[in-house]
Each structure stands twice: as C-alpha cells, then as structure tokens.
Amino acid sequence: EQFADSFRIEYKRENEQKWIKYKYFSGQYILSGNSNSYIPTMRDLLPSIIARQIRIIPIVTGPLSKYICMRLELYGCSYEDGLISYSMPQGDKRGYDVQFFDETYDGQNENGTLKG
C-alpha cells in the first residue's frame, strides 16, 4: 500500500516570490493524511488560505517511504475582498487575564508589532 500519512502545505500570494509554510491553528506545520490507500480523508484548513499558488508536499514514513501516492481534491472559492490594514503588538496585554497572540499571522513583523 502506498499513501501519504501526512503532508505539508506551502503557498504563494499575489506578487510574492517566496513560498510561505502553512501553519494550522494549533501551530502544526505538518497535517495528518490517510491511514490507508482506499478511504478518503477530508481536512478543513483552519485558517483558510488566500493564495495564487498552492503546493502540497506529501510525507511518508515507514519501509516504503521512497514511494508516494496521493490523490488530492482542493475546494475553494474566489476571494475578492482585501485586508485594508492590520497592526497589533504581539503579546499585548489587556487586563489581568487577556493577552493577544496571533499564532497564524504570515505578514510583516517589525520589532514585535505585526503589520500588514
């Protein structure tokens, strides 16, 4: 049996030159794939990806790791809106028990402030 038991996603945005590694809400870069070659597995991407190009890098462990077989169906939609502005001090504290962290931000980080 050949199947990808995990995979990684990379993407490029409009007018970007470098690939960005997709990071799941839980902080994982590697997502679980299939456990066999005949039952489909569905994964929701949280957060969603806004990209011009997407590439999937299958990862296989075990004795047949040289051979990879992966079937992929990708569902999406057109994204017409754009983010106008984003600015947040990473780890900003508001009150006694509230602290802001953006774990999935993939834009600019200038001296601890996320901007875009």
Backbone torsions as a table, in degrees:
resi	resn	phi	psi	omega
1	GLU	NA	136.7	177.2
2	GLN	-123.3	123.4	176.2
3	PHE	-160.5	156.6	179.2
4	ALA	-90.5	112.8	-178.8
5	ASP	-81.2	-10.1	172.6
6	SER	-158.4	167.4	-179.2
7	PHE	-157.2	162.6	177.6
8	ARG	-122.9	150.8	179.1
9	ILE	-120.1	137.3	171.6
10	GLU	-128.4	151.5	-178.3
11	TYR	-147.8	159.6	174.7
12	LYS	-124.0	140.6	175.0
13	ARG	-92.4	174.4	177.3
14	GLU	-56.4	130.2	177.4
15	ASN	63.2	19.1	175.8
16	GLU	-95.9	147.6	179.2
17	GLN	-101.2	-31.5	-175.5
18	LYS	-102.2	152.4	177.8
19	TRP	-79.2	139.6	177.9
20	ILE	-106.7	131.2	177.7
21	LYS	-77.5	127.7	177.9
22	TYR	-71.1	136.5	179.9
23	LYS	-124.6	119.2	179.2
24	TYR	-67.0	157.8	-179.6
25	PHE	-52.3	-34.2	-178.8
26	SER	-76.8	-2.8	179.1
27	GLY	96.1	-1.4	-178.2
28	GLN	-80.0	140.0	172.1
29	TYR	-96.1	-23.8	-179.2
30	ILE	-108.0	127.1	-178.4
31	LEU	-105.0	149.2	179.7
32	SER	-74.3	143.2	-179.6
33	GLY	-108.6	-132.5	-177.1
34	ASN	-90.8	161.9	174.0
35	SER	-110.8	-2.3	174.8
36	ASN	-158.1	178.9	-175.0
37	SER	-98.6	3.9	-173.7
38	TYR	-125.1	-14.7	178.2
39	ILE	-106.4	121.1	179.6
40	PRO	-65.2	147.8	176.2
41	THR	-122.9	131.5	-179.0
42	MET	-106.9	135.2	178.4
43	ARG	-125.6	126.8	172.0
44	ASP	-87.7	136.4	179.0
45	LEU	-92.6	113.6	-179.9
46	LEU	-126.6	107.9	9.7
47	PRO	-80.2	164.7	176.6
48	SER	-65.3	159.3	179.0
49	ILE	-106.4	131.6	171.3
50	ILE	-111.1	110.0	-170.9
51	ALA	-152.2	157.8	171.8
52	ARG	-89.3	-38.1	-180.0
53	GLN	-132.8	144.2	177.1
54	ILE	-131.3	137.8	172.5
55	ARG	-129.9	142.3	-178.8
56	ILE	-109.5	127.5	179.3
57	ILE	-111.1	102.6	179.5
58	PRO	-69.6	145.9	178.8
59	ILE	-126.3	129.8	-179.0
60	VAL	-127.3	134.9	175.0
61	THR	-116.2	159.5	178.1
62	GLY	107.9	-175.3	-173.0
63	PRO	-66.8	-25.7	-179.3
64	LEU	-102.2	33.2	-173.6
65	SER	-67.8	-10.4	176.6
66	LYS	-77.6	-20.5	-174.7
67	TYR	-110.9	124.2	-178.2
68	ILE	-127.0	133.5	174.6
69	CYS	-131.1	127.4	-178.4
70	MET	-144.7	126.6	173.0
71	ARG	-100.7	136.7	-174.6
72	LEU	-135.3	132.4	169.5
73	GLU	-124.5	125.6	-177.1
74	LEU	-117.2	123.2	179.9
75	TYR	-110.1	137.3	-179.6
76	GLY	-157.3	-168.0	179.0
77	CYS	-151.0	163.8	177.2
78	SER	-69.9	142.5	177.4
79	TYR	-117.6	111.1	-175.7
80	GLU	-99.9	-27.5	-177.2
81	ASP	-82.7	164.5	177.6
82	GLY	-136.1	154.0	175.7
83	LEU	-73.8	125.3	-177.8
84	ILE	-79.1	-46.4	-177.5
85	SER	-157.3	149.4	177.4
86	TYR	-149.9	126.8	177.0
87	SER	-153.6	126.8	-178.3
88	MET	-157.2	127.2	172.9
89	PRO	-69.2	122.3	-178.9
90	GLN	-65.3	126.9	179.5
91	GLY	82.0	15.0	-179.8
92	ASP	-59.7	134.4	-179.1
93	LYS	-101.0	135.9	176.4
94	ARG	-129.7	99.3	-179.0
95	GLY	84.5	-170.7	-174.2
96	TYR	-71.3	-42.9	-171.8
97	ASP	-121.8	20.5	-179.9
98	VAL	-119.3	122.6	177.7
99	GLN	-136.9	131.1	-174.6
100	PHE	-95.9	124.5	172.9
101	PHE	-132.5	131.4	174.5
102	ASP	-105.5	99.7	-174.5
103	GLU	-78.9	-17.1	-174.1
104	THR	-112.3	4.3	-178.4
105	TYR	-65.4	135.0	-177.7
106	ASP	-124.5	23.4	-179.7
107	GLY	-101.1	-142.7	-175.4
108	GLN	-84.1	141.5	174.3
109	ASN	-125.3	108.2	-178.6
110	GLU	-112.2	105.5	178.3
111	ASN	52.8	44.2	177.1
112	GLY	86.0	-0.7	176.6
113	THR	-109.0	125.8	178.9
114	LEU	-83.4	128.2	-176.8
115	LYS	-135.4	150.1	176.4
116	GLY	-175.3	NA	NA
